[in-house]
Amino acid sequence: MPMTFTPDCTACPRLAAFLEAGRASHPGYYCKPVPPFGDDRPKLLIVGLAPGFHGANRSGRPFTGDHAGILLYETLHDFGYADRPTSISADDGLSLTGCRITNAVKCVPPENKPETAEIKRCNAYLKVELAELPAGAAVLALGQIAHKAVLMALGLKEKAYPFAHAARHLLPLPPGEGANLRLYDSYHCSRYNTQTRRLTPEMFRAVFRHIQEGN
């Protein structure tokens, strides 16, 4: 049976306990499973890893409140998906058009490292999100874990679609579910990757250009 996202999910005991401890130590934080954010019928679904403790776990919006969202929202604004270049809080009025942001794991994991069982359990939510995409939509996976999660949700083998920055994959969908799904890969826009220049703004924007051009 399809699983629709709920912010009350406690399916992963380790993550639920970590959130409970977070609420106790940081009473003003959101500290619940973080819902997707953006257009209900997106042309582009962006899949990240998981909420950061002092970022989305604090604000309640993906990639909001920590360094990881800086380059993402600037780029979304540059390409017409966001009506402003910064995401400050869940109630700041920011709007996305044609784009939706989610995570492979909806709860913040200790040390930002979800366990395999947690990724698999949360994958049921991502499977629904992918199934609800309109025809012709694209998916952008930020990092290898997000890439693997998308393939898992579609029942595809990783070895047939290896992760690489700026890679593009045509993913087959079950008969009757429309045309192939376009999956694009990028290094995650984390503080480490951007500050070490493993991922530069130019590299990131090039991926978005390919997405909009359908290349």
N, C-alpha and C positions, 0 to 999 in steps of 0.2 A: 504494500500500500504506500503511495507517495507520502512523503513527510514534508509538511509545510512548516517553514521556520516559525519558532516561537521563542521570545526572549525569556521564557520560563524554563527552557530546556535544562535538565540536569542529568543527561544521559551518560556523561563522562564523569565518574566519581572524582578523579584527581582534579579535573578542571573546575568542577562544582565546588570542591573544597578550597581551591585556590581563590575562586571568586568570593567565597564566603569570608576568607581571611582578608581579602582585599577590601571588602566593605567595612570590616572592622577597623582596619588600619587607615583607610582613606574614606571616611563617611561621605564625602562629597562626590566621589567617583561613581560613574554609571555602574560598573562592576556586574554586568550581565552579558549574556550572549549578544553580540552586536549585530543588528539587522543590516541587510543590504541598503544602499542609499542610491537614489537617482530615479531615472525614468522607468516607468512600469513596462514599457515596450521598447527597450533599448536596441539601437543598432550595434552597440558595442557593450559587451559585458567584460569588466575588468576584474580579474580574480587575484587577490593577494594571498598572503600566507595566513596571518592571524592578527588579531588586535594587539597593539603594543600596550603595555601596562599603563604608561603615563600618556598614551595617545588615545586611540579609539576606546580603550577600556575606561578611560577617564571621561571622554566626551560623549560616547555613545554613537559616534559616526565613524565609518571606516576612514583610515588615513587622516585623522583629524586630531591635532593637539601635540604631534611630535614631528620630528624631522622628516620622516618617511613621506609625509603628505605634501611637503613643500614643492618638490619638482612635479609631482603628479598633478596637483591642482593648477599650477602654473601652466602646465602643458595642456590640460583639459581646456583651460580658458583660451589659450593660444589657438586651439583647433576648433573652438566654437561649441564645446560640450558644456562648459561651465560659464555662468554669467558673471563670475568674478574670479580672480586668480588665487585667492586664499580661502582656506576652510578653517574657521576659528572654533566654532562650537556647533552642536546639533541644532541650535535655535538661531543661527546667525542669518537666516534667510537665503543662504546659497541654494541655487537651483541648477540641476543638471538636465540637459536636453539631449536625448538620443544616446545616453550613456548611463550605466548602472555599475556600482562598485560593490563587490562582495569579498568574502574571504573563504579560503578552503576550510579553515577552522574558525568558528564564530566566537569562541571564547579565548581569552588570553591564556597562554600556557606558561608555566614556570620556565624562566630563562628563554622565553620565546621559542621553545622547542616542543611542538606537539608530538605525542607518541603515535606510532603507526596505527594502533587501534582507535585512537581519537580521530585521526584523519579519516579512517574508514567509516567510523560511526557518523561523523558530521557530513560525510560525502552524500548521504541521502538527501540533505537539503540542497546541495549543489546540483545534484541530479535533477531535482525539480526546477531549479532556476534555469538550467540549460534547456530543459524540455519546453519551458515557457517562452523561450526566445522567439521573436518573429522570424519569418523566412528571410534569409540574406544577412542575418546578424553575424558579427564577428566576436571572437573571444580573445582577450589579451591576458596571458598568464604572466604574472610578475614573479619570476623565480621558478626553480625546478620543482619545488613541492606543489605550487599551484598548478604547474604544467601536469604533473603526475595526477593530481586530484581531478582535473578536467578529463583526462583519459580514463581514469577509474570510473568516473560518473557515466561515461559513455560506453564502458565495457571494452575499451581498446587497450592494446599492449604497448607499453612504453618503448620497447625496442623498435617498433615500427615507426614511431614518431619521436625521435630523440630531441631532447631540449638543447637549444643553443640560442644565444642572443641574436635577435633579428630573424630567427627562423619562422617560416610560414608552413603550416600543414593543412591539407584538406582532409577533414575527418568525415568518414562515411557515417550517415545516420541510418537508423532502421528503415526498411521499406515503408513508404507512405508518410514519412516524417519530413519531407522536403529535400532541398538540395544539400550538398555537402556543407559542413560547417567549417569556417575558416578560423584556425587557431594561430595566433601570433605569440611569439615568446619575447620576453625582455628580461634582462637582469632586474632584480628587485630594486626599487628606488629607495633603499635603506640609507641611513647615515653612512655606514661603512662603505657601501658601493659608490655613493656619490662623492664622499670626501677623498677616497683613494682613486677616484676617477676611473674605476672599473666601468662605471656608467656615467657618461657625461650628458648634459642637456641635449647636445647635438645628436648623440646616439639615441636617446629616448625619443626625441622629436622625429627622427628618421623612421622609427617604428610606427609612429602615428601617421606619418605621411603614407607609408605603405598600406596601412589599414584603410585610410580614406580613399586611396587610389585603387584598392582592391588587389594590390600586388603582393 
